[in-house]
Amino acid sequence: MESTPREPDPDPGRLPGRPREAPAGDGCSMPRRNEGVARIVHIRNIPRSEAFTGVNRCAAFRSFVDMPFIPPLRSSHPAPRRRTRIPPALTRGAESMPAIGILDEVPGDLGVLLWRSARNVALWAATPAASRGALFAGGAADAREAALSGVEVDPEIAAPLSVMVRLLESPATMDVGRVVNACRRISVWAEQRGALATALEFMQAAALSAPQVAALAYGVGRLARRRAEYDRAESWYGRAIVQARRTGDWRTYALGYSGLGNLNTQKGNFPVARRAQMRGLRAALRHNLTDLQGIAFHDLFVTHIETGAGTEATTFASRAFHAYGPDHPFVPRLAYDVAYHWGLEGYFEEALRVSQALENCFQGPAENALVLGLIARAAGGSGEVEAFEEARRRVEQVLRGGVGHDSAARALLGISYGAASLQRWELAEQAAIRALQIANERREGRVVLAAESALDFARTRPEPPRPAEAKEAQSVLAGDFVEALRRRPALAQA
């Protein structure tokens, strides 16, 4: 049986599967919109009794296939903006009384003054502006000023505390900007001294006073994460992201996703952490935020070293360093993370070079404890007994001072690994047990796993790993870090 020859295609240059253009009728290559609609209606109006007969079914199908493509109707009005509701945030953790952590961290009358000030601002922020005039008693300002004059106050917070007195004196006319600035200064002062509960309460008071500022919400989330109050931190990060998107504050938007990534990394949820970090990176690239690109690459580097993706992690570290530049204030943190990664991989000499250059780059006790723990780990792996003993002694000194608790477990892990490399098994076991206890209290899943591994290693007492020979790229990067870190004191004086 001979087959019927196909009609040649009048448009051989068209893409396969794309419908042919209709023949020009009125000078246009595209038919009028109502012609296509009428043809569809004609197909649908075939009687049911005839639609499934062979001839009519084939004819209808050919008519439908040969119909030219009709683009969808587009409205001349722009699509409405997506409405987002700013989610509420958690204002309390597990404490029995609001802001009670201030009294635990700042003893004496000064702690009482700070606690009262934080509660006053929170009450003032929660009260409608029209009702603030009669919020405090008439003699409250005089009583607070008398109490303030009888307490030895650090000069850095003397002015912010005087603003709190003015708040009691005239709550109805108090400027929000002055209150926010005073709370932020007290928060920075407390964080520098390791009093994270105090820093968190005053940053939260500032965020409640100015709820439209996304950067303040991000600050609350960051401090709550450092205190391992994960639910509270996540709620404030979410609030910061939504508020930043609504106001076009893309810097805080990217930082919010970076904070969510760090939060999930701290909890050990690495897939969720990576998704959040990638969203932060895309926002930084889209809006040309160069320094935030460095932060995003830095965060991805940390996530990848925790999941064992060493090759890709090195690429992220290199891109983060070039995005930052050698004089960026976050270069010391990147140098610490890279040195920590090298310690995991057995490149102890390069890790020791970089970690010793980091000693004078941080002011907070928590960061100093981390650096000393890293020095202990790298010195033990390199066989530098004196450097290990000095670092261990200084870590214990920081921890005995009652500060740096949020980094204590990781610092003790460094001591445990360094002692194991020197085959001092009892010391390695004791440090791992202390690290595991602190990590369990703070619900740091990633550190708990590492502490359990270190404890098992110390108890089984296998042969310690030998130092690995560094590659050329690692030696070059270590030299770049050391040079950049040694320049930092000169930069601070300039």
ABEGO torsion letter per residue (X at the ends): XBBBBBBBBABAABBBGBBBBBBBAAGBABBBAAAAAAAAAAAAABBAAAAABAAAAAAAAAAAAABBBBBBBBBABBBBBBBBBBBBBBABBABABBGAAAAAABBEAAAAAAAAAAAAAAAAAABBAAAAAAABBAAAAAAAAAAAAABBBBAAAAAAAAAAAAAAABAAABBAAAAAAAAAAAAAAAAAAGBAAAAAAAAAAAAAABAABAAAAAAAAAAAAAAGBAAAAAAAAAAAAAAAAAAGBAAAAAAAAAAAAAAAAAAGBAAAAAAAAAAAAAAAAAAGBAAAAAAAAAAAAAAAAAAGBAAAAAAAAAAAAAAAEAABAAAAAAAAAAAAAAAAAGBAAAAAAAAAAAAAABABAAAAAAAAAAAAAAAAAAGBAAAAAAAAAAAAAAAAAGBGAAAAAAAAAAAAAAAAAAGBAAAAAAAAAAAAAAAAAAGBAAAAAAAAAAAAAAAAGBBBBBBBBBBAAAAAAAAAAAAAAAAAAAAAAX
